[in-house]
Amino acid sequence: METTPLPEKSDGLVEERPTAFLSAAPRSGELSPFAQKLIAESFVWLCSIVVFGSTADFANGKNNICTALCKFAIATGVISFFIISFVLFGQYLVASSRVEKSGWFSTDSEKRFMIFLTAWWTIGAACLSALEP
């Protein structure tokens, strides 16, 4: 673990304290892991909107015919959008100190939402690739 030297004490010894775990050095130009996570979650949020919109447009342009695969692809985007919106809203509440991370929105619950979305998008990608143009 990296340590940051502190000023010398009166007895000539230097006390060291650990730096923050997994955080980028101040003004290093690197994103912290928390910022990287938020960017990834925001990207999933944007992709959910795009999938919903493009699939709905595809169904509308095909003589208003939407098969079961088409409906599931639309549901994939909509459900993913609402789940990731909830996760991002929870992140906002935690970052603004309105909710504690150990409360109803914990790291464990966020992890479960993201694992669900991974499985959800695996199935959703299969449905999206099966749609005929």
C-alpha positions in Angstrom: 0.0 0.0 0.0 1.3 3.4 -0.9 1.9 5.9 1.9 2.2 9.6 2.0 5.0 11.1 4.2 3.8 13.6 6.8 5.9 16.3 8.3 8.4 15.3 10.9 7.4 15.1 14.5 9.3 16.9 17.3 11.3 13.7 17.9 12.6 13.6 14.3 10.5 10.6 13.3 8.2 10.7 10.2 4.7 9.4 10.5 3.2 7.9 7.3 -0.5 7.5 6.5 -2.0 5.4 3.8 -3.4 7.1 0.7 -7.0 6.4 -0.5 -7.5 3.0 -1.9 -8.2 2.8 -5.6 -8.3 6.5 -6.2 -6.3 8.4 -8.8 -3.6 10.7 -7.6 -4.8 14.3 -7.2 -4.5 16.2 -10.5 -3.0 13.2 -12.3 -5.4 13.4 -15.2 -6.6 9.9 -14.6 -10.2 9.0 -13.8 -10.9 7.3 -10.5 -12.5 3.9 -10.5 -15.7 5.5 -9.3 -15.7 7.9 -12.3 -15.0 5.0 -14.7 -18.0 3.1 -13.2 -20.3 6.1 -13.6 -19.2 6.5 -17.2 -19.9 2.8 -17.9 -23.3 3.0 -16.3 -24.1 6.2 -18.2 -23.1 4.4 -21.4 -25.5 1.5 -20.7 -28.2 4.1 -19.9 -27.6 5.7 -23.3 -27.5 2.4 -25.1 -30.9 1.4 -23.5 -32.5 4.5 -25.0 -31.0 3.9 -28.5 -32.1 0.2 -28.5 -35.6 1.1 -27.4 -35.9 3.9 -30.0 -34.3 2.1 -32.9 -36.3 -1.1 -32.4 -39.6 0.9 -32.0 -38.7 2.7 -35.2 -37.9 -0.6 -36.9 -41.3 -2.0 -35.9 -43.1 1.1 -37.0 -41.4 1.1 -40.4 -42.3 -2.5 -41.1 -46.0 -2.0 -41.7 -46.6 -1.7 -38.0 -45.8 -5.4 -37.5 -43.9 -6.3 -34.3 -43.1 -10.0 -33.7 -42.4 -11.5 -30.3 -38.7 -10.9 -30.8 -39.3 -7.3 -31.7 -41.4 -6.8 -28.5 -38.8 -8.4 -26.3 -36.1 -6.2 -27.9 -38.2 -3.1 -27.1 -38.7 -4.4 -23.5 -35.0 -5.0 -23.2 -34.3 -1.3 -23.8 -37.1 0.0 -21.6 -36.5 -2.3 -18.6 -32.7 -1.7 -18.8 -33.4 2.1 -19.0 -35.4 2.1 -15.8 -33.1 -0.2 -13.9 -30.0 1.8 -14.8 -31.8 5.1 -14.1 -32.5 3.8 -10.6 -28.9 2.8 -10.2 -27.6 6.2 -11.4 -30.2 8.0 -9.1 -28.9 5.9 -6.2 -25.4 6.9 -7.0 -26.4 10.6 -7.0 -28.1 10.2 -3.6 -25.0 8.6 -2.2 -22.6 11.1 -3.7 -24.7 14.0 -2.4 -24.8 12.4 1.1 -28.6 12.0 1.2 -28.3 8.3 1.5 -25.7 6.1 3.2 -24.0 3.5 1.0 -24.8 0.8 3.6 -28.5 1.5 3.5 -31.1 0.4 1.0 -28.7 1.3 -1.9 -25.6 -0.6 -1.0 -22.7 -1.8 -3.1 -24.2 -5.3 -2.9 -27.5 -4.2 -4.3 -25.8 -2.2 -7.1 -23.7 -5.3 -8.0 -26.9 -7.4 -8.2 -28.5 -4.9 -10.5 -25.5 -4.9 -12.8 -25.3 -8.7 -12.8 -29.0 -8.8 -13.8 -28.4 -6.3 -16.6 -25.5 -8.3 -17.9 -27.7 -11.4 -18.2 -30.6 -9.3 -19.5 -28.5 -7.7 -22.2 -27.0 -11.1 -23.2 -30.5 -12.4 -24.0 -31.5 -9.0 -25.4 -28.5 -9.0 -27.8 -29.6 -12.4 -29.1 -33.1 -11.1 -29.8 -31.7 -8.0 -31.4 -29.5 -10.0 -33.7 -32.4 -12.2 -34.7 -34.6 -9.4 -36.0 -34.9 -9.2 -39.7 -34.4 -5.9 -41.5 
